[in-house]
Structure formats: C-alpha cells, structure tokens
Amino acid sequence: MTTLPVLTLFDTLRRSKTPLEVLRPNHVGLYVCGMTVYDFCHLGHARVMVTFDTVVRYLRERDYEVTYVRNITDIDDKIIRRALECGESIQSLTARFIDAMHEDEAALLCQRPDLEPRATEHVGAMQTLIGELINRGHAYAAANGDVYYAVRSFPEYGRLSGKSIDELTSGARVDIGEDKRDPLDFALWKAVKPGEPSWASPWGEGRPGWHIECSAMSADALGCAFDIHGGGADLQFPHHENEIAQSQGAGCAFAHYWMHNGFVRINDEKMSKSLNNFFTVRELLPRYSGEVLRFFILSSHYRSPLNYAEEALEQAKAGLTRLYTTLRGMPRRKIVAELGSEWRERFHAAMSDDFHTPAALAVLFDLAREINRLRDEGSEVAAPLATLLRELAGVLGLLGQDAEDFLRGKETDASWIEERIAARAAARQTRDFVGADGIRQELTAVGVILEDGPGGTTWRRE
C-alpha cells in the first residue's frame, strides 16, 4: 500500500508552505468566497471553482471528510444596479444567474459544494455579529444609520495582506454621504436608500455591508474556528483582511489557513468585469469543452498567474486528446497494487506539495507514454495501467468520459463518417490515391481527423 506523503499547503497568512494540521480528526472545514450573482461567470470565476473543487477531490482521496462551503452574494450594490438596468426584481435577477452559475460549474465538471449559504438568508446572523462588535468596542453606529468597523481598534489589521496602517491611511478618504470617524473604517451596515431592499435592525432599516456576510456565514456553517479559507487573490485585501478583523474582533479564532488562487490575465492585465476584458465560461464552451477548460486551468499551479491565450487553450485540447487517445480501445482491468505503486507515489508527491497539479499532469503523461509503449509491444500490462491512468486523472476531475465520446464527439454523424472511411479504404485498395486524398480532405473540412495505423483507420474530432 502506498504511504502518502505529508500534505502541505501555502498559507497566505504565514507566507510559507506548512503541513496541514486539522482541527478535528480526519475532517476539513473549507470556506470559499463565491460569486456575486449579477452576471455570467467569467474565466476568473471558473478558476476559483476548478481550483477548490480539485482541492476537495484530493482531500477526499486522502480519506478526509470535507465540509465544503462556498457562499453566494445575492445582495450587493452591483446587484441592485443591474436589477434596475434590466427592469427586473433582485430575486429574479439573482435566481437567473445562480442557475447559470450552476450550469457553468457542471460544464467544468465541478462537484457542487456541500453548502451554499446565501447572504439574504443570514442577515439575522450578521446583525448579531455586528452587535457583538459594537459591544466589544470594535464598531460604532453613526448618526446617519450606518454602522462602521473601527479599523484602528484591531492592532493586527493588515497582517494578511502585508499592508501597514500608515500605508493605508495615505490613500484613504471619506466619500460623500459617509459618516466615518476614520477614513480607514468600513461599513458593516448600510442605512436604507430609496428603492433599495432593506431589513429592520437595531440601527434602523438597512442592509448589510459586503464584508460582514462571510464572517457570519462561515461561522454558521463551520463554527467559530475552521481549517481553510479560500478565494481569489483579489479578495486578499480588503475583503479577507476585513473578515479577519470582524471575526477575531468578535472573539472567533476564524480560519487556520488561507489559500488564494492567482489571477487570470489577458495581455498582462487581470481579467475582470471592471476592466471589461473578460471571457465568460459560456462564451468559451462552444469552442472548447468544459473538460478542456478544466485541463487548461489545472495546467498552471493554482497560485501562479493563468495566462489566457487561444494557443494555450489549443495546447490544453491537444494534451487532453493525447490522454484520451491512450485510453482508446483499452478494456478496464483490475490494477495490481505493486504494478502502479511508482505512478501513485509520484502523483501523490505532486498533489501533496501544495496541490501541484502541473506536476501531477506530468505524471499522467509519463504514464500514458508507458501505456502506449507496452501496448505497442503487445503487453497485457498496458490495460491495468490504463485503468490506473483513469483513476489518477479522476482525482483531478479528468478522463471521466468514454474515450470514443471525447475523441469523436457525441453529436456527430458517425455512420456517414464511417462510410466515407470505408470508401477511402476501397479507393486505396484500387490505388486511387487521388480519390482517397479527396475523401480525407472532405473529412478534414468538417473537423474529422483520420489516423492510419496497423489496425486500420480511426478518427476523431479536431
């Protein structure tokens, strides 16, 4: 039996790799900041989905019981503005984009989180937390009905992001309509404005600020202390910094580790809706399958920038095609443990090193080359190793399709293609090479690639 190496992860707070030490035996509580549902998910959101889905898959592969929580922000300034622009209710808008998010998630082969708390369902918990912060001297109610967190009351503010109070003060300002004591303070509760949704509170009608929701929902779902808090690097400051100040200010230990995935970049700029330089998942799906997009995301380490380019997506498609081609025609055979021990050890060494998916993918390609070599030699060992390839790739959420379905596509006129291949074979037998080449070109024009081998001609989609 393979002895698993120590699992380490890079903790943003400690700024180093550290062994995972869980708070409860064999259990991991993971909270990830999810989407603000006012538009379709872009590739940056896809990276968050795929990254933490893969983290959960690997933790479960190592027999951890995982409680995976990813919140939904369904009340926010952007949501309110978009609902007004679209002429629909906030409930209708958010329901529509939550459904779209789940469709994109499924296309990317991500498993649904165990819990998906929505901000509007936890306003009471947020109010309780705000009250506790006021009682402890970390927050104050302003005369205009807003409630603010007093940043200078929390001495460790800035530790996660590495920002100092002096550095933050130099760029801070008070916007029109705000009633802060200090420009650094941030809103926990916002007084109601005309046309906005609101809830009754001890401080008057209003709605919660953005940062308070995750402190309240993570505590509701996982308790006052949990193992890992995750999200995109763009949330490190101010969102996650503010979460720490809120939760620890209220007496909660909060997250033991912090994981942040890197940016998706286009032309050396961060992909984001605010810069209007983003691609939505559903814009890409007609050209690339969700599995290709997942492979593309996993081909970079989760903490590194992910550079978007058509060439990179084509390389991902070609790489995934190579792996599926290795599985083509391979029967499923029982794996002898000793036979696969080397590959398992290498795969687990990669994934145990801060979820290093590029190194894990390299193991899969090395294994595929070995399978192809053994198959060419007629070895019976090739089939069980192909089963191992499926198993290890499955930990990454890959190679779950039938190889023929992936290579040929499920919506193709297979009978017509087979007829043209038979016609080409007949032409070649009569030495009508011009006619045979014409059939190959005809098939190439509709995206069908022919591959001639000792066993005959096979085909796949581009």
N, C-alpha and C positions, 0 to 999 in steps of 0.2 A: 504494500500500500504506500502511495506517495505521501511523504511527510511534507506538509505545507510550510512554506517559509513564513516568517513574521510579516504581518501585513502592516505596511507603513503608509502614511498619507502626509501630504504637505499641509501643515496648519498655518493659515494666513496670520493668525494672531502670534504664534511662536516664530514665524518666518523660517521654518525648517521642517524637514521630514521627521515624523515621530511615530512610534508604534501605536497602533490603535488599542486603546485600553477602554473597554466598555463599562458603563455604569452598572448594568445588570448582566449577569452571566448569559452569554450567547445571545444577547439582544442588542440591536442597534436602533436607536430612535433618530430618524433623519428628517429634518425640516428644510424644505427648499422654497425659496421665494418664487412664486409662479407668475402668471401673466395678468396684466391689466387688460380686461377684455373689452376693448373698444375698436379693435381692428383684427385683421387676419395675422397669424403668426408668421414672422419672418425667420430667416435662417439663423439669426442670433438666438431666437426663442427655441428653434429646433436643436441648437447645440446644448442648451440647458436641459431640454427633455432627454436627449440621447445620452448626454454625459451622466446624469444622475440615474437614469434607467440602467445604464451599464454598471454603475457603482452598486446599485441594489442587486442586480443579477449576480455580480461577483460575490457580494457579501452572502447572498443566499447559497451560492455554490459552495461557500465555505461553512455552510450549515448555521449561519447566524439567522435568528428570527429578526426580521426587519419590519419596523413600522415606518412606512414612507409617507410623509405628509407634504403636499405641495398646495399652497393656498391659491385662491382666486380673488383678485381685487375687482370687486364689482360695484364699487362706488369710489369716484375719483374725479378731479377737475376735468381730465381729458374725456372721461365717460360722459359727464354732464354736457360738455361742449358738443361731443359727437352726436349725442341723442338729439340735441336741439338742431344741429345741422341736418340730421336725417329725418327730422319730424316724427320721431317715434319715442315711446317711453323708454326709460332707462332699463326697465325689466325686459322689454322686448329686445333691445339692443344687446344687452349682456347675455341673454339666453341664446341669441343667434350666434354670437362669437364664442361662447362656451362650447356650443355644438361643433362649430368649425374647428376649434382647438382640439377637441377630442378626435375629430376626423383626421386632422394632421398628425396627431400623436399615433393613431392607429396605422397610418400610412408609413410612419417612420419605425414601425414595429416596436413601439414602446408599450410596456405594460402600464396600466393605469395605477396611479398612486393608491395606497390603502385608504387615505383620507384626503379630501379636497375641500377644506373649510372655505366658506365664502365670507367676506368681510361683513356683508349686511346681516349675516346670521349671528354675529358675535359682537354687536355693538354694546350689549349689556356688559360683557366681559371687559371690553375696552374702557367703559365708564368706571367700572370697579378698579381697574388698574390705574386710571388717571386719578381717582380719588385717593388711592394709596400713595401715589407720588406727591400729591398735594400735602397729605398728612406727614410725609417724611421730609418735606421741605425741598423737594426736587422740582416742583411745578407750582404754578400760580394762575389764578383766574384773573384775567384782565377785565377792565371796565366795559369793554365792548362785547363781552360774552365769549371771547376766545380763551382757551387755556393753553399755556406755553410751558415747555420744559426749560428749566433754568440750567443751561449747559455748564456754567461755572460751578454749579453745586456738585458736579460729578468729576472728581480730580483725575480720573483715568480716561476722560474723554479724549479721543484721538489715538488711542493705543492701537486699535485695529488697523487704521489707515496710515499711521505714522505721521499724522498731522498734529502740530502744536497749536495751543490756544492762540498764541501770538500770531502765528501764520494765518489762522482762520480769521482772526479779528481784523487783519489788514484789508481783507476783501469783503467784510460783512457790511450789510446795510439793512435798514428797516424800510419795507415797502409801504406805499400809501395804503392806509386802512388797517395796518398792523398796530398793535398796542403792546409791543415787547418792552421789557426792561433792559434787554441787552440784544444787540443785533445778532448774536450767535444763537439765541433761543429759537426753538422750533415749535410748531403748533401740534398740540395733542388733540384739541377740539376746536372746531371752527363754527362760529356763530352763523345762524341761518341767513342766507341771502335770498332775495326774491326769485322764485321759480326753481329753487333747489330743493331736493329731498332733505328731510330733517327728522331728528328723533328728539324726544324730550330728554332733558338731563338736569342735574343739579345746577348747572351753569346756564340754563336756558336752552331753547331749541337750537339744534345744530347738527353737525355730522363729524365723525372722527377724522383726524389727520391721517395721512398715509402711513407714517412710521409706526404708529401705535398698534395697527392691526396685527402685525406679525408677532409682536411681543405677546399680545393677548391670545392669538390663535395657537401659537406654538405651545404655550402653557396649557391651554385647554386640551390640546391633542396629545402632548407628550409629557406634561408635567413641568415643574419649575426648573428642572435640570434635565438635559438630554444630550445625546452624544455628538451629533454632527449637524451644523447649519450650513446650507449650501446656497449657491446662487451665482449669477454672473458677476464678473469683475466690476461692472459699472455700478453695482449695488454696494460695494465695499464702503464707499462714502457718498452721501451721508446716511443712506438707509440703514445699513448694518451697524454702523457706528452708533446711530441713534437707538437702534434696538437694544444694544448692549447697555446704553445709559438708562433706558427705560426699565428693562427687566432687572438689571442688577441694582438700579436705584430703588426698585420696589422690593428688593430682598431676595431675588431669584438668582441662583447660580448661573442659569442660562446654558448656552452651548459650550461643550467641552472642546470641540474642534470646529474650525471654519474652513470650508472648501470653496474656492472661486474658480469657475472656468473662464478662460481667456476670451477676448473679443473675436468676433468675425470681422474681417477687414476687406475692404474693396479699394484698390488704388491707394493703399496706405492710410485709409480713413476707416474709423469704426463704422460698421454697418448699424444704422439706427433709423427709426422713423423720423426723428427730429432733423436728421441730415438729408432725408429723402433719397437715400442711396441704398435701399434695401430690396431684397427679393423675398417675396412670400413663399412659403412652402408650396402652396397650391399653384403658384406660377411656375415652379420648377418641376412639379410632378408630371406634367405631360411629356417632358423631355427626359427625365430621369426618374426611375422608380424610387420609392421610399427606401428600399434597401440600399440602393446606390448612394443616396444622400446620407444614410446612416454610416455606410462604409467610409464615405468622404470625411464625415465628422470624426470618426474613430481613427482615421489615418494620421491625425495630429494629436499630440498629448493634450489632455483637456486644459492644462494651464497655459499652453502656448497659443499665440495668435493663430487663427484659422484663416488662411488667405484664400478668398473666393476667386476662382478663375474658371472659365469653361474648360481649359486644359486640365485643371485639377479634377473636375468632375468627370471628364472623359477618362482620365487615368484611373479614377475610382471604379468607373464602369468596367474598364478593361481588367483591372485587378480582380474584381468580383467575378467577372466572366471566367478568368483563369481558374479560380477555385471551383466554380460550378462545373467547368469542363472536366476537371479532375474527377468529380463525382459522377460524371455521365456514365450510365450503364453499370455502375458499381452496386452490387447487391449489398444489403445490410448484413453484416456478420458480427458475431459476438467478439468483443475485444478481450484478448488475453492481457491481464494487467501488466505482466512483465514486458510485453511487447510495446506497450505505449508509455512506459514509465519515463523514458527520456523526454518525450514530447510534452507529457503532462508537467514534468518538473520545470521545463523551460517556460511553458505557458504560465504556470503559477508564479514562477520567479518574476516574470514580467508584470503580471497583474498585481502582485503583492508589493511591487515597487511603485506606490502611488498611482495605481491603476494605469499602468503604462501600455495603453492599447496599441500604439505603433509597434512596440517590441512584441506584443502578443500576436499581432497580424503577421509579423515577420516569421514567427514560429509556424503559423498556419501555412505560409507559402513554402517554407522549408519542408514541412510535412507533405504538402502537395507534390513537390518535386520528387520526394522519396516514393510516394504512391505511384506516380507516373513511371518512374524507373522500374519499380517492381512489377507493375502491370506489363510493361514492355518485355520484361523477362519471363512473363507468364507465372509469376509467383502468386501463391494463394494468400500471401501475407497482405497483399495490396487491399483486399476488400475489408478486413477488420481495421486496417489503418484508415481507410476512407470513413468508416463508422466513427473512429476517433476524431477525424477531422470535423465531421458534422457536430460531434459532441462539444469539442472545444470552441468551435465557432458559435455554437448555440449559446455559450456563456456570454458572448458579445452581441447576441441577438441577430446573428447572421446564419446563412446557409440553411434556413428552415424550409425553403421551397423544394419541390422536386426539381432536379437539375434540368429536365426537359422543359418544364414550365418556365423556368427562368430563361433558358437559352433560346427557346422558340417563342415565348410569349403565349399567353392563354387565349388571346383574341386574334389568332391567325388562321388563315385558310390552309390548314396543314395538308389536306388531301390534294389541293391544287399544287402546292409546293412539291409534294412527293411525286405527283405526276410529271412535273417538269424535270425533277431529278432523274426519274426513270427515262424520260425522253432524252436527256443529256447522255445517260449511260448508253442508251441504244445508239445514239449518234457517234459516240466514241468507239463503240464496237465496230461500226461500219467505217471508221476512220474519217467521219465527217466532223473534223475538229472545228471548222468554222461554225457549223451549226451548234456544236457543244458549247463553244465560247459564247455564242449568241444567247444561249439559254442561261449561262452563268451571269452574263451582263443583265439579262432580263430580271433575274432574281436579285442581283445586287441593287438594281434600280429601285426595288421595293423593300430594301433593307434586309435581305436574306443573304447570309454569308455561307458559302459551301466550303466544307473541309474534307478533302480526299485523304483516305487512309487505307491501310491494309484490309480493313474490314468493310470497305465501301465508302460511300459519301454520306456524311452527316451535315446537318445545317443548324444554324442559329440566327437569331436576330442581331443586328448591329447593336 
